[in-house]
Amino acid sequence: MTDNRQSLSDLAGLTSQPAPVATPAGGDDAALVNLSGPAPAPMPLREQIIDKQGRAYATGRRKDAVARVWLKPGSGKITVNGRDQEVYFARPTLRLVINQVFGVTERDGQYDVICTVKGGGLSGQAGAVKHGISQAITKYEPVLRAPVKAAGFLTRDSRTVERKKYGRAKARRSFQFSKR
C-alpha cells in the first residue's frame, strides 16, 4: 500500500471556495478577505412593458374563455365588455375572484382595467380576467411579480372539460345497462 500524506494546505485546494486569507496590515479579524469572488448578483428585474397610451396589455385564459386586458393607473374602475363589473359579473363571488390580484399586491383602487372577454361561461370568464390582470400588473410593475406568482395567479389553470368519447353517454358516463 502506498502512504499518501497530505498537509492542511493540500486540503485547502480541495474545497469549492478558497479559504479566507488574513491581510498583514493590522492583524485584526475585520481584515479577512474572501477570495471566492464577488457576491452573487440578485435576479434582475424584468422591464416594464407598456404601450404608447401608458397601458399594460395581457391575455388571460381559463376553460374556454379568453380575456384581453388593458391596465392603466386610475381610480380602480373595472370595465368588462363595455359594462361595469357589477353589471357584467352580478355574483359577488365572481367580482371577488377578479379583485384578488389587487388584494395580494395591495393596489386596491389604483388601476383602471378595461377588458374584453369571449367564450366560456361567467365563471371561466372571471378566471380569465383574473389571469389577464395578473399578467398585466406584472408587466406594468415588475416588482409585483414575486407576490403574484407566489399566490399562483400567473399560472394558467389548465383544467378544461373532458371530451365526449364514442360509445359513451358523456366523457365517462356509460349508457344505462339493460339486462333484458
Contacts in CASP RR format, 6 or more apart in sequence:
PFRMAT RR
TARGET T0000
AUTHOR 0000-0000-0000
METHOD contacts of the structure
MODEL  1
MTDNRQSLSDLAGLTSQPAPVATPAGGDDAALVNLSGPAPAPMPLREQII
DKQGRAYATGRRKDAVARVWLKPGSGKITVNGRDQEVYFARPTLRLVINQ
VFGVTERDGQYDVICTVKGGGLSGQAGAVKHGISQAITKYEPVLRAPVKA
AGFLTRDSRTVERKKYGRAKARRSFQFSKR
12 18 0 8 1.000
12 19 0 8 1.000
17 34 0 8 1.000
17 36 0 8 1.000
18 35 0 8 1.000
18 36 0 8 1.000
20 32 0 8 1.000
20 33 0 8 1.000
20 34 0 8 1.000
20 35 0 8 1.000
21 32 0 8 1.000
21 33 0 8 1.000
21 35 0 8 1.000
22 31 0 8 1.000
22 32 0 8 1.000
22 33 0 8 1.000
23 31 0 8 1.000
23 32 0 8 1.000
23 33 0 8 1.000
25 31 0 8 1.000
45 142 0 8 1.000
45 143 0 8 1.000
46 138 0 8 1.000
46 142 0 8 1.000
46 145 0 8 1.000
47 142 0 8 1.000
48 56 0 8 1.000
48 139 0 8 1.000
48 140 0 8 1.000
48 141 0 8 1.000
48 142 0 8 1.000
49 56 0 8 1.000
49 139 0 8 1.000
49 140 0 8 1.000
50 56 0 8 1.000
50 139 0 8 1.000
50 140 0 8 1.000
51 57 0 8 1.000
53 72 0 8 1.000
54 72 0 8 1.000
55 70 0 8 1.000
55 71 0 8 1.000
55 72 0 8 1.000
56 70 0 8 1.000
56 71 0 8 1.000
56 72 0 8 1.000
56 136 0 8 1.000
56 137 0 8 1.000
56 139 0 8 1.000
56 140 0 8 1.000
57 68 0 8 1.000
57 69 0 8 1.000
57 70 0 8 1.000
57 71 0 8 1.000
57 136 0 8 1.000
57 139 0 8 1.000
58 69 0 8 1.000
58 71 0 8 1.000
58 132 0 8 1.000
58 133 0 8 1.000
58 134 0 8 1.000
58 135 0 8 1.000
58 136 0 8 1.000
58 139 0 8 1.000
59 66 0 8 1.000
59 67 0 8 1.000
59 68 0 8 1.000
59 69 0 8 1.000
59 132 0 8 1.000
59 135 0 8 1.000
60 66 0 8 1.000
60 67 0 8 1.000
60 68 0 8 1.000
60 69 0 8 1.000
60 127 0 8 1.000
60 128 0 8 1.000
60 129 0 8 1.000
60 131 0 8 1.000
60 132 0 8 1.000
60 135 0 8 1.000
60 156 0 8 1.000
61 67 0 8 1.000
61 128 0 8 1.000
61 131 0 8 1.000
61 156 0 8 1.000
62 124 0 8 1.000
62 125 0 8 1.000
62 126 0 8 1.000
62 127 0 8 1.000
62 128 0 8 1.000
62 130 0 8 1.000
62 131 0 8 1.000
62 156 0 8 1.000
62 157 0 8 1.000
63 120 0 8 1.000
63 121 0 8 1.000
63 123 0 8 1.000
63 124 0 8 1.000
63 128 0 8 1.000
63 157 0 8 1.000
63 159 0 8 1.000
63 160 0 8 1.000
63 161 0 8 1.000
64 119 0 8 1.000
64 120 0 8 1.000
64 121 0 8 1.000
64 124 0 8 1.000
64 160 0 8 1.000
64 161 0 8 1.000
65 117 0 8 1.000
65 118 0 8 1.000
65 119 0 8 1.000
65 120 0 8 1.000
65 121 0 8 1.000
65 124 0 8 1.000
65 125 0 8 1.000
65 127 0 8 1.000
65 128 0 8 1.000
66 117 0 8 1.000
66 118 0 8 1.000
66 119 0 8 1.000
66 128 0 8 1.000
67 115 0 8 1.000
67 116 0 8 1.000
67 117 0 8 1.000
67 125 0 8 1.000
67 127 0 8 1.000
67 128 0 8 1.000
67 129 0 8 1.000
67 131 0 8 1.000
67 132 0 8 1.000
68 115 0 8 1.000
68 116 0 8 1.000
68 117 0 8 1.000
69 113 0 8 1.000
69 114 0 8 1.000
69 115 0 8 1.000
69 129 0 8 1.000
69 132 0 8 1.000
69 133 0 8 1.000
69 135 0 8 1.000
69 136 0 8 1.000
70 113 0 8 1.000
70 114 0 8 1.000
70 115 0 8 1.000
70 136 0 8 1.000
71 111 0 8 1.000
71 112 0 8 1.000
71 113 0 8 1.000
71 133 0 8 1.000
71 136 0 8 1.000
71 137 0 8 1.000
71 139 0 8 1.000
71 140 0 8 1.000
72 111 0 8 1.000
72 112 0 8 1.000
72 114 0 8 1.000
73 110 0 8 1.000
73 111 0 8 1.000
73 112 0 8 1.000
74 109 0 8 1.000
74 110 0 8 1.000
74 111 0 8 1.000
74 112 0 8 1.000
75 109 0 8 1.000
75 112 0 8 1.000
76 108 0 8 1.000
76 109 0 8 1.000
76 110 0 8 1.000
76 111 0 8 1.000
76 112 0 8 1.000
76 113 0 8 1.000
77 84 0 8 1.000
77 112 0 8 1.000
77 113 0 8 1.000
78 84 0 8 1.000
78 85 0 8 1.000
78 98 0 8 1.000
78 99 0 8 1.000
78 112 0 8 1.000
78 113 0 8 1.000
78 115 0 8 1.000
79 85 0 8 1.000
79 112 0 8 1.000
79 113 0 8 1.000
79 114 0 8 1.000
79 115 0 8 1.000
80 88 0 8 1.000
80 89 0 8 1.000
80 115 0 8 1.000
80 116 0 8 1.000
80 117 0 8 1.000
80 125 0 8 1.000
80 129 0 8 1.000
81 88 0 8 1.000
81 115 0 8 1.000
81 116 0 8 1.000
81 117 0 8 1.000
82 114 0 8 1.000
82 116 0 8 1.000
85 95 0 8 1.000
85 98 0 8 1.000
86 95 0 8 1.000
89 95 0 8 1.000
89 98 0 8 1.000
89 122 0 8 1.000
89 125 0 8 1.000
89 126 0 8 1.000
91 122 0 8 1.000
94 122 0 8 1.000
94 123 0 8 1.000
94 126 0 8 1.000
95 126 0 8 1.000
97 126 0 8 1.000
97 127 0 8 1.000
97 130 0 8 1.000
98 126 0 8 1.000
98 127 0 8 1.000
98 129 0 8 1.000
98 130 0 8 1.000
98 133 0 8 1.000
99 108 0 8 1.000
100 130 0 8 1.000
100 151 0 8 1.000
100 153 0 8 1.000
101 130 0 8 1.000
101 133 0 8 1.000
101 134 0 8 1.000
101 137 0 8 1.000
101 148 0 8 1.000
101 153 0 8 1.000
102 108 0 8 1.000
102 109 0 8 1.000
102 110 0 8 1.000
102 111 0 8 1.000
102 133 0 8 1.000
104 147 0 8 1.000
104 148 0 8 1.000
104 151 0 8 1.000
104 153 0 8 1.000
105 137 0 8 1.000
105 141 0 8 1.000
105 144 0 8 1.000
105 147 0 8 1.000
105 148 0 8 1.000
107 137 0 8 1.000
107 144 0 8 1.000
111 137 0 8 1.000
111 140 0 8 1.000
113 129 0 8 1.000
113 133 0 8 1.000
113 136 0 8 1.000
115 129 0 8 1.000
115 132 0 8 1.000
115 133 0 8 1.000
117 125 0 8 1.000
117 128 0 8 1.000
117 129 0 8 1.000
119 125 0 8 1.000
127 157 0 8 1.000
130 153 0 8 1.000
131 153 0 8 1.000
131 154 0 8 1.000
131 156 0 8 1.000
131 157 0 8 1.000
134 148 0 8 1.000
134 153 0 8 1.000
134 154 0 8 1.000
135 154 0 8 1.000
137 144 0 8 1.000
137 148 0 8 1.000
138 144 0 8 1.000
138 145 0 8 1.000
138 148 0 8 1.000
138 149 0 8 1.000
138 154 0 8 1.000
145 154 0 8 1.000
148 154 0 8 1.000
161 171 0 8 1.000
162 171 0 8 1.000
162 172 0 8 1.000
163 171 0 8 1.000
164 170 0 8 1.000
164 171 0 8 1.000
165 171 0 8 1.000
165 172 0 8 1.000
167 175 0 8 1.000
168 174 0 8 1.000
168 175 0 8 1.000
169 175 0 8 1.000
END
